[in-house]
């Protein structure tokens, strides 16, 4: 294949991988604190709708983007109330959150289907954008993509090199030990859920504000679930999450291009690719990973002490 | 300031207490739903009353509830069996899709067969494909410890795309003017309605399966093993219970039941295969299973109630111009409030005034 075909394909890979990257990082933060949140798909949808609505009302895409994060965090708060305060089963609460979030986004969003909101447009990043090959692939994008380049490093740094990160990990890994060390488990789990939810919401908002500039129901198309799977694939590490997100971005971009070119392969079969790849990726990571690398207390509620 | 303390219940909550907790939870979710209606400028109380009336108020509504309860019941029964084993089959939606594909294949390939041969054949094909869709995640889980939640979910998307591929492509009715649907089934491939009602004979199948399931869970060795493994997988393995075998069994069974639901839906309500068959019954099944505490009899009741929720939302959808998605909002809310309410079955709360400033 020739480089003129590959450059736009790689650029599209980064673009379609970005919402998945935001969501995967968010779910990593949540799970690191010991909370399993299967509501990502619903939270992303609410983030996408919230972002769209606020951007449309205010005319400011940045406010929309932040509102998307806030909607994600609000949805996360429901999970926090049910699981942290009412001891609800984390798996079921997450599924309920997806049902609720999908419902809410479609319920509120149906009157807006097909409408436009001011969104983000690509621009060439000063200096870096003029590097040959790398420039057109990685630095001719919108501002949210440039932001997403910094996030994995930030998340990695907080986990590895700060007290807060250490405390958050200890709450997810050994809650009893964390408690003995005087760490407020509930507070850290809340922090994990809300921060994670915020990132997940941002991923959703990316879809409605940058990937497309208009609202369609079901805009996430399973990307939230792919993010949940990628957390396992990435062994809960931000760096590997980048790899996974762009892998999926690549497959999605490739599939869209094949459809656009008009191959003989029916579109329904092409659209299976990302979902089939998710299963394949999980199989491969289970063969590669020796035992589970999940946080020790993932999905386990902390019983209230008498 | 109030000092709130939580204690584990020493004596279990009496049955009326459980009823009180459950009905308060449903009430809370109804109030929130009413609030959401009000936010959109719709009548809140009037909307909820209209919802209840159009869901359960007329004999036509009750028939519609029973008809919709059939696929929900079958999917939910299967899902609940896997949940008992702490295996999370979220894939009823895809298993249902594949079941309808299997049944349709038989109906389109052998249209000339009489009903007493064709219907069992359709059922067998639905069992096979639905079961296969349950077998894949089960094998991946026991051989490679791959997370079954995500595999079953991805298989939902793939299953629906298989169905769409077939009805947009090879199985499309040439006489449908480009609409994605198969030709109408031959008379031998159609499960009829009971008398003058809208309810198909499939409901009899539900009753038989429900009763068999109750007996199986309560009185057989495997039913006990299922319970034991679900409560403590590790201990069950040490006790020599066939944990992996049970995973395969429940997943295949669950997939087959969802497949039956797909078969009945294609051959009774639609009489053909088309994408509208995917109405989200597989996801509602999860809500039902959990509301019913995984108990077959309660699943029957909860399926009826959640079918009523769908029928009721259809009612207010027309009269109040509410989007259909309001149904999933209510489903999600009910599940969340019930989930939170179970806290009061296991714990008590006492509050007293704090004595000092702290």
Boltz contact constraints between the chains, C-beta under 6 A:
constraints:
  - contact:
      token1: [A, 82]
      token2: [B, 336]
      max_distance: 6.0
  - contact:
      token1: [A, 82]
      token2: [B, 339]
      max_distance: 6.0
  - contact:
      token1: [A, 82]
      token2: [B, 340]
      max_distance: 6.0
  - contact:
      token1: [A, 86]
      token2: [B, 340]
      max_distance: 6.0
  - contact:
      token1: [A, 86]
      token2: [B, 343]
      max_distance: 6.0
  - contact:
      token1: [A, 87]
      token2: [B, 343]
      max_distance: 6.0
  - contact:
      token1: [A, 88]
      token2: [B, 339]
      max_distance: 6.0
  - contact:
      token1: [A, 88]
      token2: [B, 340]
      max_distance: 6.0
  - contact:
      token1: [A, 91]
      token2: [B, 88]
      max_distance: 6.0
  - contact:
      token1: [A, 92]
      token2: [B, 290]
      max_distance: 6.0
  - contact:
      token1: [A, 92]
      token2: [B, 339]
      max_distance: 6.0
  - contact:
      token1: [A, 93]
      token2: [B, 339]
      max_distance: 6.0
  - contact:
      token1: [A, 95]
      token2: [B, 286]
      max_distance: 6.0
  - contact:
      token1: [A, 96]
      token2: [B, 332]
      max_distance: 6.0
  - contact:
      token1: [A, 96]
      token2: [B, 335]
      max_distance: 6.0
  - contact:
      token1: [A, 96]
      token2: [B, 336]
      max_distance: 6.0
  - contact:
      token1: [A, 99]
      token2: [B, 328]
      max_distance: 6.0
  - contact:
      token1: [A, 99]
      token2: [B, 331]
      max_distance: 6.0
  - contact:
      token1: [A, 99]
      token2: [B, 332]
      max_distance: 6.0
  - contact:
      token1: [A, 100]
      token2: [B, 332]
      max_distance: 6.0
  - contact:
      token1: [A, 102]
      token2: [B, 328]
      max_distance: 6.0
  - contact:
      token1: [A, 103]
      token2: [B, 325]
      max_distance: 6.0
  - contact:
      token1: [A, 103]
      token2: [B, 328]
      max_distance: 6.0
  - contact:
      token1: [A, 103]
      token2: [B, 329]
      max_distance: 6.0
  - contact:
      token1: [A, 103]
      token2: [B, 332]
      max_distance: 6.0
  - contact:
      token1: [A, 104]
      token2: [B, 329]
      max_distance: 6.0
  - contact:
      token1: [A, 106]
      token2: [B, 325]
      max_distance: 6.0
  - contact:
      token1: [A, 107]
      token2: [B, 323]
      max_distance: 6.0
  - contact:
      token1: [A, 107]
      token2: [B, 325]
      max_distance: 6.0
  - contact:
      token1: [A, 107]
      token2: [B, 326]
      max_distance: 6.0
  - contact:
      token1: [A, 107]
      token2: [B, 329]
      max_distance: 6.0
  - contact:
      token1: [A, 110]
      token2: [B, 323]
      max_distance: 6.0
  - contact:
      token1: [A, 222]
      token2: [B, 157]
      max_distance: 6.0
  - contact:
      token1: [A, 225]
      token2: [B, 153]
      max_distance: 6.0
  - contact:
      token1: [A, 229]
      token2: [B, 150]
      max_distance: 6.0
  - contact:
      token1: [A, 266]
      token2: [B, 165]
      max_distance: 6.0
  - contact:
      token1: [A, 266]
      token2: [B, 169]
      max_distance: 6.0
  - contact:
      token1: [A, 268]
      token2: [B, 161]
      max_distance: 6.0
  - contact:
      token1: [A, 268]
      token2: [B, 164]
      max_distance: 6.0
  - contact:
      token1: [A, 268]
      token2: [B, 165]
      max_distance: 6.0
  - contact:
      token1: [A, 269]
      token2: [B, 165]
      max_distance: 6.0
  - contact:
      token1: [A, 271]
      token2: [B, 161]
      max_distance: 6.0
  - contact:
      token1: [A, 272]
      token2: [B, 158]
      max_distance: 6.0
  - contact:
      token1: [A, 272]
      token2: [B, 161]
      max_distance: 6.0
  - contact:
      token1: [A, 275]
      token2: [B, 154]
      max_distance: 6.0
  - contact:
      token1: [A, 275]
      token2: [B, 157]
      max_distance: 6.0
  - contact:
      token1: [A, 275]
      token2: [B, 158]
      max_distance: 6.0
  - contact:
      token1: [A, 278]
      token2: [B, 154]
      max_distance: 6.0
  - contact:
      token1: [A, 279]
      token2: [B, 151]
      max_distance: 6.0
  - contact:
      token1: [A, 279]
      token2: [B, 154]
      max_distance: 6.0
  - contact:
      token1: [A, 282]
      token2: [B, 146]
      max_distance: 6.0
  - contact:
      token1: [A, 283]
      token2: [B, 144]
      max_distance: 6.0
  - contact:
      token1: [A, 283]
      token2: [B, 146]
      max_distance: 6.0
  - contact:
      token1: [A, 286]
      token2: [B, 144]
      max_distance: 6.0
  - contact:
      token1: [A, 286]
      token2: [B, 145]
      max_distance: 6.0
  - contact:
      token1: [A, 286]
      token2: [B, 146]
      max_distance: 6.0
  - contact:
      token1: [A, 304]
      token2: [B, 6]
      max_distance: 6.0
  - contact:
      token1: [A, 306]
      token2: [B, 7]
      max_distance: 6.0
